[in-house]
Amino acid sequence: NVGMSSFTDSKEREEQVDFVTYFSAGTLWAQPAGGDVDPENACGKKVAVQATTVQETDELPARSKKCTDEGKPAIEIVPFDSQDA
């Protein structure tokens, strides 16, 4: 059996199934031309993500926690169930 999708390899998943890493996933931030959003300083910003991705479950919550730990406003995470919004 094989599964191919936008799910990524993780230690927890490796405990359940064998993974063959055939691509390297990453995160890109998009914004309108002339925008001033810096991913390293997105505190207080509204950030849209695809629902149930690592960006929603891990990356942005960690970035948001860093913001609040530093006394800055949290990142407002806005998940979307599809990419056609």
PDB file with one MODEL, atoms N, CA, C and O in Angstrom:
MODEL        1
ATOM      1  N   ASN A   1       0.842  -1.187   0.000  1.00  0.00           N
ATOM      2  CA  ASN A   1       0.000   0.000   0.000  1.00  0.00           C
ATOM      3  C   ASN A   1       0.879   1.239   0.000  1.00  0.00           C
ATOM      4  O   ASN A   1       2.020   1.217   0.463  1.00  0.00           O
ATOM      5  N   VAL A   2       0.328   2.302  -0.523  1.00  0.00           N
ATOM      6  CA  VAL A   2       1.060   3.560  -0.559  1.00  0.00           C
ATOM      7  C   VAL A   2       0.083   4.705  -0.335  1.00  0.00           C
ATOM      8  O   VAL A   2      -1.072   4.641  -0.757  1.00  0.00           O
ATOM      9  N   GLY A   3       0.548   5.732   0.319  1.00  0.00           N
ATOM     10  CA  GLY A   3      -0.242   6.951   0.498  1.00  0.00           C
ATOM     11  C   GLY A   3       0.607   8.134   0.088  1.00  0.00           C
ATOM     12  O   GLY A   3       1.748   8.258   0.532  1.00  0.00           O
ATOM     13  N   MET A   4       0.074   8.997  -0.743  1.00  0.00           N
ATOM     14  CA  MET A   4       0.793  10.199  -1.154  1.00  0.00           C
ATOM     15  C   MET A   4      -0.148  11.373  -0.991  1.00  0.00           C
ATOM     16  O   MET A   4      -1.259  11.382  -1.520  1.00  0.00           O
ATOM     17  N   SER A   5       0.308  12.343  -0.265  1.00  0.00           N
ATOM     18  CA  SER A   5      -0.516  13.510  -0.019  1.00  0.00           C
ATOM     19  C   SER A   5       0.369  14.590   0.557  1.00  0.00           C
ATOM     20  O   SER A   5       1.596  14.507   0.490  1.00  0.00           O
ATOM     21  N   SER A   6      -0.256  15.599   1.121  1.00  0.00           N
ATOM     22  CA  SER A   6       0.518  16.663   1.745  1.00  0.00           C
ATOM     23  C   SER A   6       0.701  16.397   3.233  1.00  0.00           C
ATOM     24  O   SER A   6       0.823  17.337   4.018  1.00  0.00           O
ATOM     25  N   PHE A   7       0.720  15.141   3.626  1.00  0.00           N
ATOM     26  CA  PHE A   7       1.074  14.847   5.012  1.00  0.00           C
ATOM     27  C   PHE A   7       2.578  14.617   5.081  1.00  0.00           C
ATOM     28  O   PHE A   7       3.175  14.072   4.152  1.00  0.00           O
ATOM     29  N   THR A   8       3.175  15.030   6.171  1.00  0.00           N
ATOM     30  CA  THR A   8       4.624  14.982   6.286  1.00  0.00           C
ATOM     31  C   THR A   8       5.066  13.936   7.297  1.00  0.00           C
ATOM     32  O   THR A   8       4.311  13.527   8.179  1.00  0.00           O
ATOM     33  N   ASP A   9       6.297  13.525   7.139  1.00  0.00           N
ATOM     34  CA  ASP A   9       6.925  12.556   8.022  1.00  0.00           C
ATOM     35  C   ASP A   9       7.107  13.173   9.411  1.00  0.00           C
ATOM     36  O   ASP A   9       7.526  14.324   9.535  1.00  0.00           O
ATOM     37  N   SER A  10       6.796  12.415  10.429  1.00  0.00           N
ATOM     38  CA  SER A  10       7.060  12.842  11.804  1.00  0.00           C
ATOM     39  C   SER A  10       7.449  11.610  12.606  1.00  0.00           C
ATOM     40  O   SER A  10       7.159  10.487  12.194  1.00  0.00           O
ATOM     41  N   LYS A  11       8.098  11.805  13.745  1.00  0.00           N
ATOM     42  CA  LYS A  11       8.499  10.677  14.595  1.00  0.00           C
ATOM     43  C   LYS A  11       7.286   9.855  15.014  1.00  0.00           C
ATOM     44  O   LYS A  11       7.351   8.626  15.046  1.00  0.00           O
ATOM     45  N   GLU A  12       6.181  10.524  15.335  1.00  0.00           N
ATOM     46  CA  GLU A  12       4.970   9.809  15.747  1.00  0.00           C
ATOM     47  C   GLU A  12       4.430   8.947  14.613  1.00  0.00           C
ATOM     48  O   GLU A  12       4.018   7.808  14.836  1.00  0.00           O
ATOM     49  N   ARG A  13       4.432   9.483  13.409  1.00  0.00           N
ATOM     50  CA  ARG A  13       3.933   8.718  12.262  1.00  0.00           C
ATOM     51  C   ARG A  13       4.865   7.557  11.926  1.00  0.00           C
ATOM     52  O   ARG A  13       4.405   6.497  11.501  1.00  0.00           O
ATOM     53  N   GLU A  14       6.180   7.750  12.116  1.00  0.00           N
ATOM     54  CA  GLU A  14       7.137   6.683  11.841  1.00  0.00           C
ATOM     55  C   GLU A  14       6.921   5.484  12.757  1.00  0.00           C
ATOM     56  O   GLU A  14       7.290   4.365  12.400  1.00  0.00           O
ATOM     57  N   GLU A  15       6.331   5.696  13.930  1.00  0.00           N
ATOM     58  CA  GLU A  15       6.038   4.586  14.837  1.00  0.00           C
ATOM     59  C   GLU A  15       4.896   3.717  14.312  1.00  0.00           C
ATOM     60  O   GLU A  15       4.745   2.573  14.741  1.00  0.00           O
ATOM     61  N   GLN A  16       4.096   4.246  13.394  1.00  0.00           N
ATOM     62  CA  GLN A  16       2.942   3.531  12.862  1.00  0.00           C
ATOM     63  C   GLN A  16       3.183   2.923  11.481  1.00  0.00           C
ATOM     64  O   GLN A  16       2.699   1.831  11.187  1.00  0.00           O
ATOM     65  N   VAL A  17       3.926   3.626  10.644  1.00  0.00           N
ATOM     66  CA  VAL A  17       4.145   3.183   9.263  1.00  0.00           C
ATOM     67  C   VAL A  17       5.577   3.505   8.837  1.00  0.00           C
ATOM     68  O   VAL A  17       6.260   4.308   9.472  1.00  0.00           O
ATOM     69  N   ASP A  18       6.017   2.867   7.755  1.00  0.00           N
ATOM     70  CA  ASP A  18       7.323   3.168   7.174  1.00  0.00           C
ATOM     71  C   ASP A  18       7.170   4.331   6.200  1.00  0.00           C
ATOM     72  O   ASP A  18       6.241   4.359   5.392  1.00  0.00           O
ATOM     73  N   PHE A  19       8.082   5.284   6.284  1.00  0.00           N
ATOM     74  CA  PHE A  19       8.058   6.435   5.390  1.00  0.00           C
ATOM     75  C   PHE A  19       9.242   6.386   4.437  1.00  0.00           C
ATOM     76  O   PHE A  19      10.344   5.997   4.825  1.00  0.00           O
ATOM     77  N   VAL A  20       9.017   6.775   3.207  1.00  0.00           N
ATOM     78  CA  VAL A  20      10.078   7.025   2.247  1.00  0.00           C
ATOM     79  C   VAL A  20       9.993   8.510   1.945  1.00  0.00           C
ATOM     80  O   VAL A  20       9.026   8.982   1.348  1.00  0.00           O
ATOM     81  N   THR A  21      11.004   9.232   2.360  1.00  0.00           N
ATOM     82  CA  THR A  21      10.991  10.674   2.162  1.00  0.00           C
ATOM     83  C   THR A  21      11.379  10.969   0.716  1.00  0.00           C
ATOM     84  O   THR A  21      12.527  10.770   0.316  1.00  0.00           O
ATOM     85  N   TYR A  22      10.415  11.443  -0.056  1.00  0.00           N
ATOM     86  CA  TYR A  22      10.650  11.698  -1.474  1.00  0.00           C
ATOM     87  C   TYR A  22      10.596  13.181  -1.812  1.00  0.00           C
ATOM     88  O   TYR A  22      10.791  13.562  -2.966  1.00  0.00           O
ATOM     89  N   PHE A  23      10.337  14.012  -0.825  1.00  0.00           N
ATOM     90  CA  PHE A  23      10.359  15.449  -1.056  1.00  0.00           C
ATOM     91  C   PHE A  23      10.655  16.149   0.260  1.00  0.00           C
ATOM     92  O   PHE A  23      10.524  15.567   1.337  1.00  0.00           O
ATOM     93  N   SER A  24      11.046  17.378   0.155  1.00  0.00           N
ATOM     94  CA  SER A  24      11.313  18.190   1.337  1.00  0.00           C
ATOM     95  C   SER A  24      10.254  19.282   1.400  1.00  0.00           C
ATOM     96  O   SER A  24      10.143  20.109   0.495  1.00  0.00           O
ATOM     97  N   ALA A  25       9.483  19.275   2.473  1.00  0.00           N
ATOM     98  CA  ALA A  25       8.409  20.257   2.626  1.00  0.00           C
ATOM     99  C   ALA A  25       8.935  21.481   3.365  1.00  0.00           C
ATOM    100  O   ALA A  25       9.880  21.394   4.148  1.00  0.00           O
ATOM    101  N   GLY A  26       8.325  22.587   3.109  1.00  0.00           N
ATOM    102  CA  GLY A  26       8.698  23.810   3.791  1.00  0.00           C
ATOM    103  C   GLY A  26       7.504  24.736   3.868  1.00  0.00           C
ATOM    104  O   GLY A  26       6.401  24.383   3.451  1.00  0.00           O
ATOM    105  N   THR A  27       7.726  25.897   4.392  1.00  0.00           N
ATOM    106  CA  THR A  27       6.668  26.883   4.545  1.00  0.00           C
ATOM    107  C   THR A  27       7.058  28.158   3.810  1.00  0.00           C
ATOM    108  O   THR A  27       8.184  28.639   3.933  1.00  0.00           O
ATOM    109  N   LEU A  28       6.128  28.692   3.056  1.00  0.00           N
ATOM    110  CA  LEU A  28       6.310  29.987   2.410  1.00  0.00           C
ATOM    111  C   LEU A  28       5.203  30.914   2.880  1.00  0.00           C
ATOM    112  O   LEU A  28       4.063  30.484   3.056  1.00  0.00           O
ATOM    113  N   TRP A  29       5.524  32.155   3.080  1.00  0.00           N
ATOM    114  CA  TRP A  29       4.546  33.163   3.480  1.00  0.00           C
ATOM    115  C   TRP A  29       4.245  34.031   2.267  1.00  0.00           C
ATOM    116  O   TRP A  29       5.160  34.461   1.565  1.00  0.00           O
ATOM    117  N   ALA A  30       2.969  34.288   2.020  1.00  0.00           N
ATOM    118  CA  ALA A  30       2.552  35.131   0.901  1.00  0.00           C
ATOM    119  C   ALA A  30       1.829  36.354   1.447  1.00  0.00           C
ATOM    120  O   ALA A  30       1.166  36.289   2.482  1.00  0.00           O
ATOM    121  N   GLN A  31       1.965  37.455   0.748  1.00  0.00           N
ATOM    122  CA  GLN A  31       1.303  38.696   1.134  1.00  0.00           C
ATOM    123  C   GLN A  31       1.180  39.580  -0.095  1.00  0.00           C
ATOM    124  O   GLN A  31       1.872  39.361  -1.089  1.00  0.00           O
ATOM    125  N   PRO A  32       0.309  40.571  -0.036  1.00  0.00           N
ATOM    126  CA  PRO A  32       0.183  41.485  -1.172  1.00  0.00           C
ATOM    127  C   PRO A  32       1.501  42.219  -1.428  1.00  0.00           C
ATOM    128  O   PRO A  32       2.302  42.415  -0.515  1.00  0.00           O
ATOM    129  N   ALA A  33       1.708  42.616  -2.668  1.00  0.00           N
ATOM    130  CA  ALA A  33       2.898  43.401  -3.005  1.00  0.00           C
ATOM    131  C   ALA A  33       2.985  44.614  -2.093  1.00  0.00           C
ATOM    132  O   ALA A  33       1.986  45.290  -1.848  1.00  0.00           O
ATOM    133  N   GLY A  34       4.159  44.880  -1.602  1.00  0.00           N
ATOM    134  CA  GLY A  34       4.364  46.020  -0.717  1.00  0.00           C
ATOM    135  C   GLY A  34       4.020  45.743   0.728  1.00  0.00           C
ATOM    136  O   GLY A  34       4.148  46.629   1.573  1.00  0.00           O
ATOM    137  N   GLY A  35       3.583  44.520   1.034  1.00  0.00           N
ATOM    138  CA  GLY A  35       3.245  44.164   2.413  1.00  0.00           C
ATOM    139  C   GLY A  35       4.476  44.171   3.300  1.00  0.00           C
ATOM    140  O   GLY A  35       5.604  44.059   2.820  1.00  0.00           O
ATOM    141  N   ASP A  36       4.248  44.304   4.593  1.00  0.00           N
ATOM    142  CA  ASP A  36       5.379  44.394   5.518  1.00  0.00           C
ATOM    143  C   ASP A  36       5.381  43.281   6.567  1.00  0.00           C
ATOM    144  O   ASP A  36       5.919  43.466   7.659  1.00  0.00           O
ATOM    145  N   VAL A  37       4.790  42.137   6.252  1.00  0.00           N
ATOM    146  CA  VAL A  37       4.752  41.041   7.212  1.00  0.00           C
ATOM    147  C   VAL A  37       6.087  40.311   7.199  1.00  0.00           C
ATOM    148  O   VAL A  37       6.551  39.856   6.153  1.00  0.00           O
ATOM    149  N   ASP A  38       6.691  40.207   8.362  1.00  0.00           N
ATOM    150  CA  ASP A  38       7.929  39.464   8.545  1.00  0.00           C
ATOM    151  C   ASP A  38       7.578  38.207   9.329  1.00  0.00           C
ATOM    152  O   ASP A  38       7.123  38.321  10.467  1.00  0.00           O
ATOM    153  N   PRO A  39       7.770  37.016   8.775  1.00  0.00           N
ATOM    154  CA  PRO A  39       7.423  35.795   9.499  1.00  0.00           C
ATOM    155  C   PRO A  39       8.078  35.700  10.875  1.00  0.00           C
ATOM    156  O   PRO A  39       7.551  35.039  11.770  1.00  0.00           O
ATOM    157  N   GLU A  40       9.210  36.351  11.044  1.00  0.00           N
ATOM    158  CA  GLU A  40       9.874  36.326  12.347  1.00  0.00           C
ATOM    159  C   GLU A  40       9.252  37.320  13.324  1.00  0.00           C
ATOM    160  O   GLU A  40       9.584  37.319  14.510  1.00  0.00           O
ATOM    161  N   ASN A  41       8.352  38.165  12.830  1.00  0.00           N
ATOM    162  CA  ASN A  41       7.697  39.142  13.692  1.00  0.00           C
ATOM    163  C   ASN A  41       6.246  39.309  13.243  1.00  0.00           C
ATOM    164  O   ASN A  41       5.839  40.384  12.802  1.00  0.00           O
ATOM    165  N   ALA A  42       5.476  38.234  13.362  1.00  0.00           N
ATOM    166  CA  ALA A  42       4.070  38.257  12.946  1.00  0.00           C
ATOM    167  C   ALA A  42       3.135  38.460  14.136  1.00  0.00           C
ATOM    168  O   ALA A  42       1.925  38.273  14.013  1.00  0.00           O
ATOM    169  N   CYS A  43       3.682  38.834  15.268  1.00  0.00           N
ATOM    170  CA  CYS A  43       2.872  39.032  16.472  1.00  0.00           C
ATOM    171  C   CYS A  43       1.749  40.030  16.192  1.00  0.00           C
ATOM    172  O   CYS A  43       1.976  41.088  15.605  1.00  0.00           O
ATOM    173  N   GLY A  44       0.541  39.678  16.618  1.00  0.00           N
ATOM    174  CA  GLY A  44      -0.599  40.556  16.442  1.00  0.00           C
ATOM    175  C   GLY A  44      -1.199  40.535  15.043  1.00  0.00           C
ATOM    176  O   GLY A  44      -2.189  41.222  14.790  1.00  0.00           O
ATOM    177  N   LYS A  45      -0.624  39.766  14.133  1.00  0.00           N
ATOM    178  CA  LYS A  45      -1.136  39.685  12.762  1.00  0.00           C
ATOM    179  C   LYS A  45      -2.138  38.543  12.642  1.00  0.00           C
ATOM    180  O   LYS A  45      -2.116  37.599  13.432  1.00  0.00           O
ATOM    181  N   LYS A  46      -3.012  38.638  11.652  1.00  0.00           N
ATOM    182  CA  LYS A  46      -3.935  37.565  11.295  1.00  0.00           C
ATOM    183  C   LYS A  46      -3.262  36.768  10.182  1.00  0.00           C
ATOM    184  O   LYS A  46      -2.903  37.324   9.144  1.00  0.00           O
ATOM    185  N   VAL A  47      -3.090  35.452  10.403  1.00  0.00           N
ATOM    186  CA  VAL A  47      -2.388  34.607   9.443  1.00  0.00           C
ATOM    187  C   VAL A  47      -3.292  33.442   9.044  1.00  0.00           C
ATOM    188  O   VAL A  47      -3.724  32.664   9.895  1.00  0.00           O
ATOM    189  N   ALA A  48      -3.572  33.329   7.754  1.00  0.00           N
ATOM    190  CA  ALA A  48      -4.406  32.242   7.235  1.00  0.00           C
ATOM    191  C   ALA A  48      -3.530  31.042   6.900  1.00  0.00           C
ATOM    192  O   ALA A  48      -2.420  31.187   6.387  1.00  0.00           O
ATOM    193  N   VAL A  49      -4.048  29.859   7.197  1.00  0.00           N
ATOM    194  CA  VAL A  49      -3.340  28.614   6.911  1.00  0.00           C
ATOM    195  C   VAL A  49      -4.335  27.569   6.434  1.00  0.00           C
ATOM    196  O   VAL A  49      -5.537  27.694   6.665  1.00  0.00           O
ATOM    197  N   GLN A  50      -3.829  26.538   5.767  1.00  0.00           N
ATOM    198  CA  GLN A  50      -4.676  25.402   5.428  1.00  0.00           C
ATOM    199  C   GLN A  50      -4.892  24.600   6.706  1.00  0.00           C
ATOM    200  O   GLN A  50      -3.942  24.320   7.438  1.00  0.00           O
ATOM    201  N   ALA A  51      -6.145  24.231   6.972  1.00  0.00           N
ATOM    202  CA  ALA A  51      -6.494  23.505   8.195  1.00  0.00           C
ATOM    203  C   ALA A  51      -5.777  22.164   8.263  1.00  0.00           C
ATOM    204  O   ALA A  51      -5.520  21.524   7.243  1.00  0.00           O
ATOM    205  N   THR A  52      -5.464  21.762   9.466  1.00  0.00           N
ATOM    206  CA  THR A  52      -4.844  20.478   9.835  1.00  0.00           C
ATOM    207  C   THR A  52      -3.438  20.288   9.285  1.00  0.00           C
ATOM    208  O   THR A  52      -2.937  19.163   9.269  1.00  0.00           O
ATOM    209  N   THR A  53      -2.793  21.348   8.838  1.00  0.00           N
ATOM    210  CA  THR A  53      -1.406  21.251   8.384  1.00  0.00           C
ATOM    211  C   THR A  53      -0.474  21.530   9.553  1.00  0.00           C
ATOM    212  O   THR A  53      -0.906  22.004  10.604  1.00  0.00           O
ATOM    213  N   VAL A  54       0.798  21.234   9.364  1.00  0.00           N
ATOM    214  CA  VAL A  54       1.790  21.482  10.411  1.00  0.00           C
ATOM    215  C   VAL A  54       1.870  22.978  10.737  1.00  0.00           C
ATOM    216  O   VAL A  54       2.232  23.353  11.852  1.00  0.00           O
ATOM    217  N   GLN A  55       1.535  23.821   9.772  1.00  0.00           N
ATOM    218  CA  GLN A  55       1.540  25.262  10.044  1.00  0.00           C
ATOM    219  C   GLN A  55       0.461  25.614  11.067  1.00  0.00           C
ATOM    220  O   GLN A  55       0.682  26.457  11.936  1.00  0.00           O
ATOM    221  N   GLU A  56      -0.702  24.971  10.966  1.00  0.00           N
ATOM    222  CA  GLU A  56      -1.777  25.245  11.930  1.00  0.00           C
ATOM    223  C   GLU A  56      -1.513  24.584  13.274  1.00  0.00           C
ATOM    224  O   GLU A  56      -1.762  25.188  14.318  1.00  0.00           O
ATOM    225  N   THR A  57      -1.017  23.361  13.264  1.00  0.00           N
ATOM    226  CA  THR A  57      -0.913  22.601  14.510  1.00  0.00           C
ATOM    227  C   THR A  57       0.379  22.829  15.275  1.00  0.00           C
ATOM    228  O   THR A  57       0.401  22.682  16.497  1.00  0.00           O
ATOM    229  N   ASP A  58       1.464  23.187  14.578  1.00  0.00           N
ATOM    230  CA  ASP A  58       2.765  23.301  15.243  1.00  0.00           C
ATOM    231  C   ASP A  58       3.443  24.656  15.055  1.00  0.00           C
ATOM    232  O   ASP A  58       3.764  25.344  16.024  1.00  0.00           O
ATOM    233  N   GLU A  59       3.655  25.028  13.788  1.00  0.00           N
ATOM    234  CA  GLU A  59       4.470  26.212  13.520  1.00  0.00           C
ATOM    235  C   GLU A  59       3.873  27.502  14.079  1.00  0.00           C
ATOM    236  O   GLU A  59       4.518  28.193  14.868  1.00  0.00           O
ATOM    237  N   LEU A  60       2.652  27.828  13.678  1.00  0.00           N
ATOM    238  CA  LEU A  60       2.070  29.094  14.138  1.00  0.00           C
ATOM    239  C   LEU A  60       1.771  29.113  15.633  1.00  0.00           C
ATOM    240  O   LEU A  60       1.986  30.145  16.268  1.00  0.00           O
ATOM    241  N   PRO A  61       1.284  28.020  16.228  1.00  0.00           N
ATOM    242  CA  PRO A  61       1.121  28.055  17.683  1.00  0.00           C
ATOM    243  C   PRO A  61       2.446  28.325  18.411  1.00  0.00           C
ATOM    244  O   PRO A  61       2.464  29.054  19.403  1.00  0.00           O
ATOM    245  N   ALA A  62       3.546  27.748  17.930  1.00  0.00           N
ATOM    246  CA  ALA A  62       4.846  27.996  18.559  1.00  0.00           C
ATOM    247  C   ALA A  62       5.265  29.455  18.374  1.00  0.00           C
ATOM    248  O   ALA A  62       5.759  30.086  19.308  1.00  0.00           O
ATOM    249  N   ARG A  63       5.067  29.983  17.172  1.00  0.00           N
ATOM    250  CA  ARG A  63       5.399  31.399  16.941  1.00  0.00           C
ATOM    251  C   ARG A  63       4.521  32.311  17.803  1.00  0.00           C
ATOM    252  O   ARG A  63       4.999  33.301  18.357  1.00  0.00           O
ATOM    253  N   SER A  64       3.237  31.967  17.909  1.00  0.00           N
ATOM    254  CA  SER A  64       2.315  32.773  18.699  1.00  0.00           C
ATOM    255  C   SER A  64       2.687  32.746  20.179  1.00  0.00           C
ATOM    256  O   SER A  64       2.623  33.770  20.858  1.00  0.00           O
ATOM    257  N   LYS A  65       3.076  31.575  20.676  1.00  0.00           N
ATOM    258  CA  LYS A  65       3.490  31.455  22.077  1.00  0.00           C
ATOM    259  C   LYS A  65       4.722  32.304  22.346  1.00  0.00           C
ATOM    260  O   LYS A  65       4.830  32.943  23.393  1.00  0.00           O
ATOM    261  N   LYS A  66       5.656  32.308  21.390  1.00  0.00           N
ATOM    262  CA  LYS A  66       6.845  33.153  21.536  1.00  0.00           C
ATOM    263  C   LYS A  66       6.429  34.615  21.658  1.00  0.00           C
ATOM    264  O   LYS A  66       6.985  35.359  22.466  1.00  0.00           O
ATOM    265  N   CYS A  67       5.453  35.024  20.857  1.00  0.00           N
ATOM    266  CA  CYS A  67       4.950  36.400  20.935  1.00  0.00           C
ATOM    267  C   CYS A  67       4.427  36.707  22.336  1.00  0.00           C
ATOM    268  O   CYS A  67       4.834  37.686  22.962  1.00  0.00           O
ATOM    269  N   THR A  68       3.522  35.858  22.818  1.00  0.00           N
ATOM    270  CA  THR A  68       2.903  36.135  24.123  1.00  0.00           C
ATOM    271  C   THR A  68       3.910  36.010  25.260  1.00  0.00           C
ATOM    272  O   THR A  68       3.812  36.731  26.252  1.00  0.00           O
ATOM    273  N   ASP A  69       4.880  35.100  25.126  1.00  0.00           N
ATOM    274  CA  ASP A  69       5.936  34.993  26.143  1.00  0.00           C
ATOM    275  C   ASP A  69       6.753  36.273  26.226  1.00  0.00           C
ATOM    276  O   ASP A  69       7.293  36.605  27.281  1.00  0.00           O
ATOM    277  N   GLU A  70       6.843  36.990  25.109  1.00  0.00           N
ATOM    278  CA  GLU A  70       7.583  38.254  25.059  1.00  0.00           C
ATOM    279  C   GLU A  70       6.689  39.455  25.350  1.00  0.00           C
ATOM    280  O   GLU A  70       7.121  40.600  25.220  1.00  0.00           O
ATOM    281  N   GLY A  71       5.431  39.192  25.749  1.00  0.00           N
ATOM    282  CA  GLY A  71       4.510  40.276  26.072  1.00  0.00           C
ATOM    283  C   GLY A  71       3.888  40.946  24.860  1.00  0.00           C
ATOM    284  O   GLY A  71       3.311  42.027  24.977  1.00  0.00           O
ATOM    285  N   LYS A  72       3.999  40.322  23.710  1.00  0.00           N
ATOM    286  CA  LYS A  72       3.425  40.861  22.476  1.00  0.00           C
ATOM    287  C   LYS A  72       2.091  40.171  22.205  1.00  0.00           C
ATOM    288  O   LYS A  72       1.820  39.115  22.776  1.00  0.00           O
ATOM    289  N   PRO A  73       1.256  40.750  21.345  1.00  0.00           N
ATOM    290  CA  PRO A  73      -0.024  40.101  21.035  1.00  0.00           C
ATOM    291  C   PRO A  73       0.174  38.795  20.268  1.00  0.00           C
ATOM    292  O   PRO A  73       1.117  38.646  19.490  1.00  0.00           O
ATOM    293  N   ALA A  74      -0.733  37.862  20.507  1.00  0.00           N
ATOM    294  CA  ALA A  74      -0.687  36.560  19.844  1.00  0.00           C
ATOM    295  C   ALA A  74      -0.957  36.705  18.351  1.00  0.00           C
ATOM    296  O   ALA A  74      -1.539  37.694  17.906  1.00  0.00           O
ATOM    297  N   ILE A  75      -0.532  35.721  17.598  1.00  0.00           N
ATOM    298  CA  ILE A  75      -0.884  35.621  16.183  1.00  0.00           C
ATOM    299  C   ILE A  75      -2.300  35.060  16.110  1.00  0.00           C
ATOM    300  O   ILE A  75      -2.608  34.072  16.777  1.00  0.00           O
ATOM    301  N   GLU A  76      -3.156  35.673  15.314  1.00  0.00           N
ATOM    302  CA  GLU A  76      -4.502  35.141  15.107  1.00  0.00           C
ATOM    303  C   GLU A  76      -4.443  34.141  13.954  1.00  0.00           C
ATOM    304  O   GLU A  76      -4.268  34.524  12.797  1.00  0.00           O
ATOM    305  N   ILE A  77      -4.589  32.871  14.277  1.00  0.00           N
ATOM    306  CA  ILE A  77      -4.488  31.801  13.289  1.00  0.00           C
ATOM    307  C   ILE A  77      -5.866  31.556  12.686  1.00  0.00           C
ATOM    308  O   ILE A  77      -6.820  31.261  13.405  1.00  0.00           O
ATOM    309  N   VAL A  78      -5.966  31.679  11.354  1.00  0.00           N
ATOM    310  CA  VAL A  78      -7.242  31.534  10.649  1.00  0.00           C
ATOM    311  C   VAL A  78      -7.135  30.334   9.702  1.00  0.00           C
ATOM    312  O   VAL A  78      -6.596  30.462   8.603  1.00  0.00           O
ATOM    313  N   PRO A  79      -7.647  29.163  10.121  1.00  0.00           N
ATOM    314  CA  PRO A  79      -7.552  27.984   9.257  1.00  0.00           C
ATOM    315  C   PRO A  79      -8.657  27.942   8.203  1.00  0.00           C
ATOM    316  O   PRO A  79      -9.798  28.322   8.467  1.00  0.00           O
ATOM    317  N   PHE A  80      -8.301  27.478   7.015  1.00  0.00           N
ATOM    318  CA  PHE A  80      -9.248  27.278   5.917  1.00  0.00           C
ATOM    319  C   PHE A  80      -9.255  25.804   5.542  1.00  0.00           C
ATOM    320  O   PHE A  80      -8.203  25.169   5.479  1.00  0.00           O
ATOM    321  N   ASP A  81     -10.451  25.255   5.289  1.00  0.00           N
ATOM    322  CA  ASP A  81     -10.589  23.844   4.946  1.00  0.00           C
ATOM    323  C   ASP A  81     -10.215  23.535   3.504  1.00  0.00           C
ATOM    324  O   ASP A  81      -9.995  22.374   3.158  1.00  0.00           O
ATOM    325  N   SER A  82     -10.140  24.556   2.660  1.00  0.00           N
ATOM    326  CA  SER A  82      -9.775  24.331   1.265  1.00  0.00           C
ATOM    327  C   SER A  82      -8.920  25.494   0.792  1.00  0.00           C
ATOM    328  O   SER A  82      -8.783  26.504   1.483  1.00  0.00           O
ATOM    329  N   GLN A  83      -8.350  25.340  -0.385  1.00  0.00           N
ATOM    330  CA  GLN A  83      -7.494  26.384  -0.943  1.00  0.00           C
ATOM    331  C   GLN A  83      -8.239  27.309  -1.890  1.00  0.00           C
ATOM    332  O   GLN A  83      -7.626  28.184  -2.502  1.00  0.00           O
ATOM    333  N   ASP A  84      -9.555  27.133  -2.024  1.00  0.00           N
ATOM    334  CA  ASP A  84     -10.307  27.949  -2.975  1.00  0.00           C
ATOM    335  C   ASP A  84     -10.955  29.172  -2.337  1.00  0.00           C
ATOM    336  O   ASP A  84     -11.805  29.807  -2.961  1.00  0.00           O
ATOM    337  N   ALA A  85     -10.578  29.510  -1.127  1.00  0.00           N
ATOM    338  CA  ALA A  85     -11.153  30.681  -0.445  1.00  0.00           C
ATOM    339  C   ALA A  85     -10.519  31.966  -0.946  1.00  0.00           C
ATOM    340  O   ALA A  85     -10.876  33.051  -0.487  1.00  0.00           O
TER     341      ALA A  85
ENDMDL
END
